[in-house]
Every structure is written in C-alpha cells, then in structure tokens.
Amino acid sequence: MATNEFQPNWVSPPGDTILDILREKAMSIADFSIGMGETRLATDALLRGHAELTTKHAKKLESMFGVPCGFWLTRETQYRQDLARSKREETTSQNQQWLSELPIKDMVKFGWLKVNEAKRPTLTECLDFFGATSLVEWRNKFQRQQELAFFRTSSSFEQRPLAVAAWLRQGEIEGNSQECPNWNALKFQKNIAQIRGLSRTKSPAEFLPRLKTLCAEAGVVLAVVRAPTGCRASGAARFLTPNKAVILLSFRHLTDDHFWFTFFHEAGHLILHAHDAVFIDGLESEATAEEEEANRFSAQTLIPDEFRERLNALGLNPREILRFAKDVGISPGIVVGQLQNSGRVRRERLNVFKQRYTWEEIDTYLANP
C-alpha cells in the first residue's frame, strides 16, 4: 500500500479500514484491543473516528498488520480534512436554506433590515437582526421561544416559522427600544376601562397614540408591526423582562372588531397568565385553557356581563345595534363582531357597521408614534 496513492473521496474514519482488516484476519475486536494495548472503550472511539489516530496507534498497527505507519497517518489526516469539508458544506447548505425561508423582501421593505433594496442581505446581517452570531445560537434561542409559546396559529406557524420569528423579533426590538414605568397589573386593569372607549374613535392615527400612552403607564409597550408574508398572526403578548411587557399587533384584519378583540385578548394573557410564556394569536384556534381564558377576558371586557342578556336579545335592527353600542361605550362594529362570533348573525350580515382601517392611516401613526 503506497501512502501517496491513498486519496479517499468519502468521509470514512481509519477505523473502517481497520475493521476490514480484522474481518480478513478473522480477528475479534477484543483481541485487537489487547494487541493495541487499549481499553474496549478507547478502541471503540478509535474505530468510530471519535478519537484521533496518533503516531503511537500507527506504529502499533504497522507492527500488528504490516501496513506502513505513514499510511495510517495519511489516512487519519485525510479523514479529518474530509470531515471538516463535509461540515463546511453542510453548514453552507443549512445557511442557504435558512436564508431562503426568511421573508427577506418584506423585512427590507418594512425597514427591519437596513440595506439597499437592490442588495440581498447577507447571512451576517440577518443573524444580526435576530441578535445572534451563528445559526446554532439562533436555533437555541428560537427553540426556547417555541418551548415557551402558546400558539393560536399553530398550523400557520408550522408552514412559515421564520416569518413568525421575524415578526416576533421586530416586536421585541421595538419593545426593548421604548422606555416605560414598571409593570403594574392593577394600573393596567384600571386603564383598560378607558381603553374600551377608544374603540369608538374611527382612525388608528387618532386612537393609537392614546392607546400607547395608556399601556405604557402600566408598564406595557404597544408595538404595531405589520406581518410579513407567511406570518398570519394577529397579535402576541409576552414579558420582555419581569417589569416590562409588550403587546404586539399586526392589524392583519383591518376591521375594528378584530383589532379590539385581539388587543384585549393579549391584555388578558398579560393579566391572567405566566410571565415566562409567549402567546401568539390569530384566527385559527386550537383551544387551550389559556386561550379560552383570554377569549373570555376579551369578550367580557368589551361587553360586560351586565349587558349580555340585552346583547342576546338584539335583533337585526340597525337602530337597536347603534343604541346598544352607545350604551355599552364601544363601536357598533364590535357588537356586530360579537353577534357573528356567537353565531347569532351570519358572517356576511351587518358588516357595514364595522369600521375598516387602511395601512395609510396606520402608517401615519407609525411615522410619528
């Protein structure tokens, strides 16, 4: 065997060659271990390539099998080089796959990635956005987030997880960039009474600044972040620190009933549930106890129990709906949304009462939050 002719093009440890020789000689691994002067554990590590084949090993092999020492050392060097090359190729492939699954076009369009739109962001720039230095670090962080998350959009999340991850990260960035007093649950519940009345304000550009202030007074950052392609979440709630919470809203459904139900749903999570959890919500629902509780909190906040009997008695008379909404102190669209959600009114009926928002109005707020 000439050492300069050994050029394997596969990732195979020297132990594979040793095993071939053992089979040819009908020698057991136990006898081989004794001949090498190694324990069975050390021999197993050598054969699997987990332990480096050293000059001492090579000399022993030459003595036992008559195969030159140089062959074994070259075999070991080639294996380590092929192993490193294989890992580099695997890493490159994984990096490219990860980049391809990010909603990069929207991330650039929305200003999350500060690059020229004609230039595709690099791996480093995308990792920087997530506050990670490597894909391994990002996976560890994201896996932890998944473990803590309660999803009402689980089917959508499984389809485009990186779109949801990017949306959540932008909400985290905006939350961390804003200062507010420490979390105060009692203050937040008190302010919710004032927040309900904002639903009667038609333009987001008018009610969002006030909503942001009322949230901030209780230690809650309000972050309005448009969902990128592939992210169907409408809202999320989490604590960034023990003293600071964030409610993330996407305005995915540009109507007042959806927006306000989502807001109070997220508020319910902050008040009722664990502070180390991440709640991500949309229309599709796989009911959990936490989601059911947040739904009840939102519904009862919007229409308190003392109005429920009257709500259930409502007909389709527009004047009755308008009068009821005024008495409760919420928008007529929310009343219609609740009637539709309960099944008392078909989804296509009475939608004229819903206030429809535009991204032009929302962007006006975002330009001067």
Salt bridges, closest charged atoms under 4 A:
ASP20 OD1 - ARG23 NH2 2.44
GLU38 OE2 - HIS57 NE2 3.17
ASP44 OD2 - ARG48 NE 2.97
GLU76 OE2 - ARG80 NE 2.56
ASP82 OD1 - ARG85 NH2 3.43
GLU89 OE2 - ARG85 NH1 3.66
GLU125 OE1 - LYS119 NZ 3.25
GLU147 OE1 - ARG144 NH1 3.80
GLU172 OE1 - LYS141 NZ 3.89
GLU172 OE1 - ARG169 NH1 2.94
GLU217 OE1 - LYS187 NZ 3.94
ASP257 OD1 - HIS258 ND1 3.74
ASP257 OD2 - LYS354 NZ 3.09
ASP281 OD1 - ARG152 NE 3.38
ASP281 OD1 - HIS265 NE2 3.22
ASP281 OD2 - HIS269 NE2 3.59
GLU284 OE2 - ARG232 NH2 2.74
GLU291 OE1 - ARG152 NE 3.31
GLU291 OE1 - HIS265 NE2 2.73
GLU291 OE2 - HIS269 NE2 3.31
GLU293 OE1 - HIS273 NE2 2.54
ASP327 OD2 - ARG310 NH2 2.65
GLU348 OE2 - ARG346 NE 2.77
